[in-house]
Amino acid sequence: MDEQKPKSQRRVRYAGTHPKLFKEKYKELHPAQYADDIAKVILQGRTPAGMHRSICVNEIMEFLKIVPGQIGLDATLGFGGHSLEMLKCLAPGGLLYATDVDPFELPRTRERLASFGFGPDVLVIKKMNFSEIDQIAAEAGLLNFVLADLGVSSMQIDNPERGFSFKVEGPLDLRLNPKSGKSAAALLKTISQHKLEELFKTNADEPYSEIISKAINI
Ligand SMILES: C[S@@+](CC[C@H](N)C(=O)[O-])C[C@H]1O[C@@H](n2cnc3c(N)ncnc32)[C@H](O)[C@@H]1O
């Protein structure tokens, strides 16, 4: 009988007085449960683990001048900070499309925005590359505004398992969507120095692409 009892979920033990590793930061990873602690972290000017603090929110909202009833696109949904403010301005009658390629964070953001009352009736989230914006335009018609907050989200960098961190050990992956394409580690096994140099140049305008690609032992 005992074997069938669900095991009690104990939080990860950590050494010392404060959790240091991403997976140990149980308070920051459960912001709804520990709202006061999260507020303290933000007041200290830090970004809680697993969260993203949106940039230039006031400036962006001032620039976009969104009014109720408009249709817009947040091309880089991320944690949904910009989308949340846009949705507040769009009601009533507006509609926001949002895209992101991250299959892990996207459902969390969908849930978070739904908890603020913004469900599929006002927010259409698509897991897709914003390079396919023509598909959105075909579906939505004329868009009143588009925001593209290019880059990565803090959640992606924070979690070493996502393969972006250089502060702590983790796999070398570097994919926003790990379900598509090759990890950086796999790529390095087959790519030539010359091709790597080209990648740095084309994808990142890296002025030291030759030096860096030669320094990486491939
Ligand atoms: C800087 S964050 C956006 C943060 C967001 N504005 C917020 O308030 O939380 C950039 C996001 O763009 C996404 N992204 C990067 N390249 C993309 C692409 N080509 N298509 C769609 N999303 C992309 C990343 O996965 C990341 O979540």
The ligand as an SDF file (V2000), in Angstrom:
LIG
                    3D

 27 29  0  0  0  0  0  0  0  0999 V2000
   14.2410   40.3850  -25.2480 C   0  0  0  0  0  0  0  0  0  0  0  0
   13.1330   39.0580  -25.2420 S   0  0  0  0  0  0  0  0  0  0  0  0
   11.5560   39.7890  -25.2920 C   0  0  0  0  0  0  0  0  0  0  0  0
   11.0490   40.1630  -23.9350 C   0  0  0  0  0  0  0  0  0  0  0  0
    9.6250   40.6880  -23.9520 C   0  0  0  0  0  0  0  0  0  0  0  0
    9.5150   41.9120  -24.7070 N   0  0  0  0  0  0  0  0  0  0  0  0
    9.1010   40.8750  -22.5430 C   0  0  0  0  0  0  0  0  0  0  0  0
    8.5940   41.9550  -22.2100 O   0  0  0  0  0  0  0  0  0  0  0  0
    9.1660   39.9280  -21.7530 O   0  0  0  0  0  0  0  0  0  0  0  0
   13.2980   38.4090  -26.8440 C   0  0  0  0  0  0  0  0  0  0  0  0
   12.4160   37.1940  -27.1310 C   0  0  0  0  0  0  0  0  0  0  0  0
   12.4140   37.0130  -28.5520 O   0  0  0  0  0  0  0  0  0  0  0  0
   12.3860   35.6510  -28.8370 C   0  0  0  0  0  0  0  0  0  0  0  0
   12.9420   35.5160  -30.1860 N   0  0  0  0  0  0  0  0  0  0  0  0
   14.2330   35.6590  -30.5910 C   0  0  0  0  0  0  0  0  0  0  0  0
   14.3400   35.4770  -31.9040 N   0  0  0  0  0  0  0  0  0  0  0  0
   13.0740   35.2340  -32.3780 C   0  0  0  0  0  0  0  0  0  0  0  0
   12.5310   34.9840  -33.6720 C   0  0  0  0  0  0  0  0  0  0  0  0
   13.3030   34.9520  -34.7590 N   0  0  0  0  0  0  0  0  0  0  0  0
   11.1980   34.7850  -33.7640 N   0  0  0  0  0  0  0  0  0  0  0  0
   10.3940   34.8390  -32.6700 C   0  0  0  0  0  0  0  0  0  0  0  0
   10.8620   35.0600  -31.4130 N   0  0  0  0  0  0  0  0  0  0  0  0
   12.1770   35.2630  -31.2710 C   0  0  0  0  0  0  0  0  0  0  0  0
   13.2170   35.0080  -27.7410 C   0  0  0  0  0  0  0  0  0  0  0  0
   12.8410   33.6570  -27.5710 O   0  0  0  0  0  0  0  0  0  0  0  0
   12.8920   35.8850  -26.5360 C   0  0  0  0  0  0  0  0  0  0  0  0
   11.8710   35.3190  -25.7540 O   0  0  0  0  0  0  0  0  0  0  0  0
  1  2  1  0
  2  3  1  0
  2 10  1  0
  3  4  1  0
  4  5  1  0
  5  6  1  0
  5  7  1  0
  7  8  2  0
  7  9  1  0
 10 11  1  0
 11 12  1  0
 11 26  1  0
 12 13  1  0
 13 14  1  0
 13 24  1  0
 14 15  1  0
 14 23  1  0
 15 16  2  0
 16 17  1  0
 17 18  1  0
 17 23  2  0
 18 19  1  0
 18 20  2  0
 20 21  1  0
 21 22  2  0
 22 23  1  0
 24 25  1  0
 24 26  1  0
 26 27  1  0
M  CHG  2   2   1   9  -1
M  END
$$$$
